[in-house]
Amino acid sequence: MRALLTDIRPLRESADYRRLWFGLTVGQLGQQMTTVAVIIQIYQLTRSSFAVGLVGIFAVGPLVFFGLYGGAIADTVDRRKVGLVSSAGLWLLSIVLAVQSFIGLASVPLLYVVVALQAACYAVNNPARSAIIPRLLPAEMLPAANALSVASFNLGFTVGPLLGGVVISWLGLTAAYTLDCITYTAALYALWRLPPIPPQGEQRRAGLSSVLEGLRYLRTRPNVLMTFLVDLCAMVLAQPRALFPALALSVYGGGTRTVGLLAASPAIGALVAVALSGWVGRIRRQGLAVMVCVIVYGAAVAGLGLTGMLWLGVVLLALSGAADMVSSVYRSTILQVATPDEMRGRLNGVFVVVVAGGPRLGDFTAGSAATLTTERFAIVAGGLTCMLAVIALGLRYRGFARYDSVHPLA
């Protein structure tokens, strides 16, 4: 059982990592409440899944630009400072959401603008924070640290939507936004306590040439490239999140609490997988594991579109979250181990573009497909297309299935 349960050695090994992990966990709680609150507020104002899907479009542009440029900054500037400034921006934007709700602006364009600015701050923050972790821990602990990081995110993703649904139905949107303002101070504190963490190796001025250098380097690492491509298959083609308000109302006959439950279900599955993740560091064929997990994810999403029972939908979403959790651990580990420190910021910037931008594109894809057909058909088609796309990529990049974590640069 000890070998099966979560490996918590990284939390014991480094006080800085422990504070960073705790701050991110608490901060994610409020951030995920806000994510649910925004889509509920937009749906209440418009009664349109397409309008909810547009949230993804307004976020994806800043995510792409600032993810790439923010990664270049993280390879040039003290990563602690980059994380602090961008986190302060996220905190201020949470305050804006609370104020607009309190005074009753009811402006969908304002919500889109705030979402875009949040995406920009997140895209700068995440590469710096991700590039910090390999400097706090030895390489052999990175799979366990990545599992804990996924647990942190999904704990917020589980409790946040559930608590958000309850708070919104009981106290309203303003209370949910205000709680986000309070909880995100923990993330700011954790970054404040870190020592200076300047990038190692050759450093260049952040700019277009630096970004292009990182992209050229990525082309020479097909195994790292594949971690991005397979995740795009899942997040762009089979991300049902934007359809949760419509599913809760038209299929399951529920309200805001049902939306919160659907949004939390993938994270519940991910947390169960994290609790039983003691084995992840012993898998050498990590590329093959990523492909299997994304195929399972697509199958679970397709199953969601075929069922009209809430409990089964929750189980399938939990299965998708568990598969995504294992995939995320290995994708992060491959990126960290197979990339030198002077490139980690830029490639983590690409990682942000894929991991954070992909779901936003997925929101737009799902919302558009549901508008043209139905919510359930859009979900089934997305899951099946995801599975086929991963198989096609595996045939194109056959070496990914043979990736060996013991010889990551082979």
Buried (B, 14 or more C-beta within 10 A) or exposed (E): EEEEEBBBBBBEBBEBBBBBBBBBBBBBBBBBBBBBBBBBBBBEEEEBBBBBBBBBBBBBBBBBBBBBBBBBBBBBBBBBBBBBBBBBBBBEBBBBBBBBBBEEEEEBEEBBBBBBBBBBBBBBBBBBBBBBBBBBBEEEBBBBBBBBBBBBBBBBBBBBBBBBBBBBBEEEBBBBBBBBBEBBBBBBBBBEEBEEBEBEEEEEEBEEEBBEBBEEBBEEBBBBBBBBBBBBBBBBBBBBBBBBBBBBBBBBEBBBBBBBBBBBBBBBBBBBBBEBBBEBBEBEBBBBBBBBBBBBBBBBBBBBBEBEEBEEBBBBBBBBBBBBBBBBBBBBBBBBBBBEBBBBBBBBBBBBBBBBBBBBBBBBBBBBBBBEEBBBEBBBBBBBBBBEBBBEBBEEBEEBBEBEBEEBEE
